């Protein structure tokens, strides 16, 4: 968990787990990012994906993910957090692997 502290975060959600898989594949091939977590939506078939890396890599990865996903189903929400605060780090880790 501590290896990611301070690294930029890119997070996106899609309504389909399959779309998330395609988007993740494109993201990690496009830039030097690591997948920090994939959280399945308990009420639907979608998921939330969290990526970590340098801001420039996160931006490139998120663009690649959105482009790849668009062919199947659009990413419903996405955000980039350039420098998460310590309190945000706690929140980011709360639901990983749940």
C-alpha positions, 0 to 999 in steps of 0.5 A: 500500500505505501508504495503508491503514497503520493503517486498520481491516481487515475480512476474510472468506472464503466458499466461492464467488467469486460469494458474495464478489462479492455480499458485496463489493457490499453492503459497499461500498454500506453504508459508506465502505470500500475493497476492499484485496484479493481472494484466490482460494482456490487449492484451492477456488472461494472467496476471501478479501476484505480491506476497509479503513476506519474501525472503525465503517465496517468493522463496518457493511460486514461486517454488510452483507456477511454478510447479503447472503451468507447468502441464497446461502451463509454467509461461512465466516470473518470478522474485524475488526482495529481497528488492525493492527500494522506486522507485521500490515500486512506479512502483510496485503500478502503475498498480495494479487494473488498 
